[in-house]
Amino acid sequence: MFYIPLFLLAILSVGCTSGKGPFAAYSDAVSPEKLGAGTFSADGVQWNNVYVAQTGEWYFTKMEASASVIHKMNEENGTFSPSEALPFPAGSPHSDVYVNEEGNTMLFSSLMPEHAQDTVTDWNIWMSKRKDGSWTAPKPFFDKPVEGNQFYPWLTDSGNLYFAITPHGSSNSDLYVAPYVNGEYKAPRALTSVNSEHLEGDAFVAPDESYMIFAAFDRQQNLGRSDLFISFRKKGSWSAPVWLGETINSEGYDGSPFVTKDGRFLIFTSSRGSTDENTFFNHYIIPLEIDKYRSK
């Protein structure tokens, strides 16, 4: 979940050359460019970046009058349709959407009560499956309760689930992984080599778990309120995070990273250009060179 009033969409229209994908126009960018300037990126209160190449769909979270809502758009020939809200239960905020590459499994965070006797108001991870073209009524993802507020779920090819946990009564979150072993999820483990005494969240994890990109606050190299960092997985352990640098990061809030399936582009959300009195967010895109961070 984007942190502060991180609540961020309208219509996205991105031109491209047929057969080269919807982001081909940004192939030569040397600094982050607004994705769909004036339409998709329109100084709004919205966040998340999930593009499902197989189905040509874009998913994100948008703040509406009373709560945050998950939206989607369809892409065809490089043009994205007007966004539509997904028909999940109204009244409770839904956020931090993840959709798998096949486009048939969705995870997200929500304040919905987990059962009729649930008296604890907290964020939990929910799951919906797509059947006959429609998303089914969401159900809690975990069979057993997980303590704390849970944000920004991300599944990998192994079935492992990465997400952030903010303990009750705290505003500080850390990154965790719930290992998927023999058909069930084990207790979440903190990523101690990645976490710090400050806030970490918004983790995009590569499908093969070879790297993750996440947002962090108050690190030694932070340029802004939150910056993007990368960590590599080597022999089962996560490396010390590497700052993505001042070309990508800004003096504002940078988060919600997403790497396209072909690995060519980093898409993220940023508040650059806004102020504390009028904080808004836009979506940015830049070609990604993963290897240049490996030796740092």
N, C-alpha and C positions, 0 to 999 in steps of 0.2 A: 504494500500500500504506500502511495506517495505520502510523505509526512509533512505536516502543517496542514493548513486547509488544502491538502493536495486533492483537490477535486477538480478533474479536467474533461465537443466535437460538433460538427454540423454536417457539411457535405464535402467529401473529398473528391477532387478531380485531378488526377495525375496523368499527364500525357506520356506516352511511350511509343517506341517503334514496335509494331506487331512482331511477336515471336521473341522479344527480348525481355519480357517481363514488365511489370508495372512500375519498376523503379529505375529503368534504364536511363532515364533522363538525368539521373544523379551520378552516373558512373564516373564522371570527371571532376566531381566536387572535391575541393581541397580543404574545405571547412564545412561545418554543419550547415545545411540549408533547410529552410522550412519545408515540411512535407505538406503540399496542398495549401500554399500560402493564400490566405483570404477565404478559404473554404473549409477544409479540414482543420487547418491551423488558423484560428480567427480570434486569438487572444481570449480563449475560453477557460472554463474550469472543468478540465477533463484530463484523464491519464490512462495509462496502459497502452501497450502496443502489441497486438497479436495478429499476424497475417498468416492465414492458412492457404498456402499455395495450391494445394490439391483441390480445394473447393472455391478458391477465389473470394475469400471472405476476410473482412477486417473486423476485429473485436476491440472494444475499449470500454472504459468507464466514464460516465458523464454525470456531473452534479446537476440535479434538477431542483425544482422548487423546494421539496421537503427531504429528499434523500438522493444518494448516489445510485445510478441505474446502469446496468450493462447494456450496451448498444452494439449493433453490428451493421455492416454495409457489405454489399456485393460488388465485386470487381469484374469488369468485362472489357477486354481490349484497352486496359489502362485507365478506365474511367470507373469511379466508385459511385454507387447509387446513394441517394439520401439515407441517412441512418435511421434505424428503427430500434425501439426498445424491446428487449426480450421479455416475454410474458411471465416473469417470475413474480412471486408474491409481492404485492405493493405494500408500502408502509414500512418495511425494513430496508435499510441500506444494503446494497450489494456492490462488491468492488473486487478489484485485483483479478480480473478474468484471465484464465489460461485455457487454451483449446489445443488438443493434440494435432499432429500433422495430418491425420486422416479426417479430421473434422467431425469426429463422432463422440468425443469425450470432452466435457467442459468441467473445470474446477473454478471455484471463486470463493471469496470470503463474504460472510454475511452476518448480520446481527439477528437473523431469524432464530427463534427458540428451537432447540434441537428436539424437544418432545413436549408433550402437554404439561408436564410437571417441572419444566425447566424454569428456574427462578433466577438464574444467573444471566445477566445481560452482557454477553461478550461476543467477540468475533470468532467464528468457527469456519472451517473449510467444508464446502458443500460440493456435490458432484451431480451433474446431469448428463444423461446419455441422449444421443439423437436417434430417434426411431421414426421411420416413415417421413423424414424431412423435418420433424419437429423436435424441440428439446423437451425432455420429460421433466416432471416435477422433481426438483432437486432433493437430494437426501444427504444427510451428514456423511462425510467421507470416511472418518475413522469409526471403527466399531466400538472402541473404548474412548472415554473422554480424555482430552489432552488439555493440560492446564495452561492458562494464559490466553491472550488474544492471538489468533493465528491469521497471518496475512500472506499474500502473494505466493500462492502455491505454484509449484513447477514440477511436472513429472518428466522423468527421463526414460530412455529405452529399457533400462533395467527394471523399471517400476518404482525405483526410489523416488520419494517425494521430498523436495526441498521447499522450505517456507520459513517465514520469520515468526518469532514468538515475542510478544510484548507481555511481560508478567502483569497480573492484575495490580492496579495502583501505580504502575510505572509508565513512563513515556519513552522508555529506552527498549529497543528490540535487538535481537541477535538472530543469526541465521542457523537453521537446523536442518538435518536430514532424517527422515523416517525410512530406514532400510526396508526393502521388500524382500523377505526371505521365506521361501517355501510357501508362497501363496498368502502370506500375511505380513502386516506392517509391525515392525518392532518399535520400541519406544524411541522417540526422537532424540538424536544426539546433536549437541552443539558443535558447530564447526570452529573449534578453538583456535586453529591457525589463521582463520579469516576474521573472526570477531575481535572486537576491542572493548574498552570500557565505555565507548560511545555507541551511537546507533548505526546498525546495518540493516538493510532491507532491499526490496525490489530485485531479487536475484533471478536473472536469466541464466539457466544452466544448459549447456550444450547437450543434445540428445545422448551422446556417448559419454557425458560427464568429463570430457577432457578439459573444459574450462568453464568458468562462470564469470559473468559481469554483474556487478551489484552497485547499489548506492550506499555511501557512507558519509557520516557527519564528523566534523572536527578532527580529521586526521592531520598529520603533520603537513601533508602536501595539499590539503584542501584549498581550492581557489574560491569556492563559494559556500553556500549554505549546505548543500550536499553535492558530492562529486561522484563520478563513476570510476570504479576500480575493476581490475581483472585478476583472477586467481586461476592457476593451472593445477590439474590433478596429476600427480606423479606417484606411481607405485602405491596407489590407494590413499595418498595424503594430499591435502590442498596446500599449495605454496603460499608464501607471504604475498598479500595483495600488491599489485602494481597499479599506480595511478595512470589513468588514460590520458593525462596531460592537458595543457591549457588550450590546445586546439579544439578538443571535444568539450571539456568542462568550461563552466562559466562562473560568474559571481553570484548567480542565482541558485535555484534548486534544480539539479540534474538527476533524473531517475528514470524508472520504467524502461530499462534497456531491453531491446529485442534484436536478435540477429536473424536475418532471413535464412530460409532453409538452405540456399546455395552458399551461405557464408560470406556473401559479397558486401552486405550492407549492415551497418548498425543504425537502428532507429531508436530514438529515446525521446523523453519529454523534458522540457526545460522551461523555467520561468524567466530566462534571460530577457532583458528589455522591460521587465515589469518592476514594480516597487512594492515595499512592504504595505503601503496603503492601498495599492491596487495590484494584488498578486494574480497573475494569469499565467497560463501555460500554452505552449505550442509544441508541435511534434517536429523533430529534426531528424535528418538522415545524412549519413556520410559513408563513403566506402570504408570498409574495415580491413585492416592489415593485422591480423592476430599475431603473426610470427614476430613482428617487431617488438612485442612486449615480452616474449619468452625469455630473452637473455638478460632482462633487467633485474 
